Amino acid sequence: KVNNLRKEDIRNIINTLKLVHLNYKLVHMDLRKYNFLRNDNGEIVIIDWGYSVTEGETGNFAGALECMPDDVLTSLVNGEQPSYSPKIDLICLAKAFYLMLHKPAQVLVERLSFDRTPNFKLRAQDILSFWKSNAKSGLWNRIFQKAENLNYDDLIKELENFF
């Protein structure tokens, strides 16, 4: 995992996602700090594409539950199949960035296993509640709106402002 993101990392991550979304129609589904590494040249690399899906695909959930968009969490709480789109990656990235900056209590955002445990819906509900009461400033609302609208370039600018 990368412990210290740099300003240029934000641009590189989002441009990589833009390329993958537009050219390959893939959604990573597991963007979080543990899946960003540096190569030998010091460049940021997105790893662990094992849970990636094709845009528009539906099916069983796998991915970074703690960073999922609210609509995906709501679908999971209601036992519905979410539809996977590129906005998931951008919102996951923004939420992962929030978690890296603010470091809330680990118990609230603990990684959930991928099997369908009886607590799956409860964990999704807890995480949904966490996001409904956190990251609600005008700044974070703007960031999440850029992600929701797939506004890659403006999202880069917003996140780079933290550096």
N, C-alpha and C positions, 0 to 999 in steps of 0.2 A: 504494500500500500504506500501511497505517497503521503508523507506527513506534512509537507509544506508545498502547497500549490503556489505557483507563480502566475503573474498577470498573463504571460503568454500561454500558459497552460489552458486557461479558460478559452481563449480563441482557438487553440488547437483541438481541444475536446469538442467544442460546439461545431467547428468546421468539419471534423471527422464525422460527427453525427449527421450533419447536413448532407454530406456526401453519401453516407450509408443509407439514410432515409430516402433521398431523392433518386439515387442510382440503383440501389439494391432492394429498396422497399422493406428493409429489416428494422426491427425494433429490438434493442439490446435487452431491456427488461430488468437489468440488474446493476444499474449505475449507482455506485456508492464508492466511498473512499478506498475500499479494499480492491477495487477493480481498476485502479489507476496506478500504473507503474512507470518508471523511467527506463528508457533503453540506454545502451552504452554511450549514446551521444547526449544524454540528459533530456531527451524529448519525452513528453508524456505519451503513454500508450494505453488504450482502453483494452482490457483483457476480459476473459471469461464470457465469451459469446454463446456459451452452451445453452442458455435459456432464451436466446433470441427467437423471435417469431416473425412471420411475414405480416406486413401491415394489413389490417382488416381481419386477420385471423381471430377466431374465438376458440376458447378451450380452457382446460384446466389452468389455473394460475401457477406461475413460477416466477420468482423474481424478488426484488428488494421491497418487501412489504412496507417497511418503515418509510419508504420514499415515494410510494405510489400516489397518484393523483386521487383527490377525494372521490371522484366518480367511480374509479376502479375499486376503492375501498368500500364504497357504498354497495356496489354490485356484489362484492364478496360477502359483505354482511348479510345481504338479502338472498344469498344463495344463487345469484344470477351469474351468467357467463359474461365477463367483460369483453369488450371489443378492443383490440390492441392497435394503437396508432402511434406515430412518432412523437406526439405531444407527451406521451408517457415518459420517454427518455429525457425530454427537456425539463419536465416537471420533476422527475427523479433527480436530475442533476442539480436543479435549484434547491430542492429539499435536502439533498446530500450536502450541498454547500452550506446551507443554513445550519445543519447539524454539526458540520466541521467548525463553523464559526462560534456557535453558541453552546455546544456540548451539553445538551440537557441530560437529565438523569438517564443513565444507560438502561435502566429497567424499562423505561418508556419506549425505547426504540430498539430493544434487543432483537437480534436477528431471529427470525422465525424459521423453523425447519420447513421443508417443502412438502412434507406429508400432510395429509388431511387429518390433523389431530382434532379431538373434540374442542380444543380451545382456539381453533383457527378463526372462527367468526368473532370470538371474544377479543382476540388479539387485533384483528382488523378493526373492530369497533373502538378499542382502546387507542389505536394509532390514529384513527379518524378523529376521535375526541381530542387527542394531542394536537393535531394540526388545526382543528377548529378553534383552539384557544391559544395557539402560538403562531408566530410569523404573520401577524395580521396588521403590521404597520403599513403605511402608504407605500413605502419602499418595497417591502416584500410582496404586497398586492400587485404592484407594477411588474415586478420580476416574474411572478407566477402568471400574470396576464400575457406577458411577452412569450413565455413558454407555451401557454395554452394556445396562442395564436400562431405558433410556429414561426415567430419572428426572430430568427437566428441571429441576425446582425445586431438588433437592439438588445437582445438578451446578452450578447457578448459585452456590449457597452455597459449595461447595468451591472453585470457581475464584475467587470474590470474596475468599476468604481470603488470596489473594496480594497484595491491595492494602491 
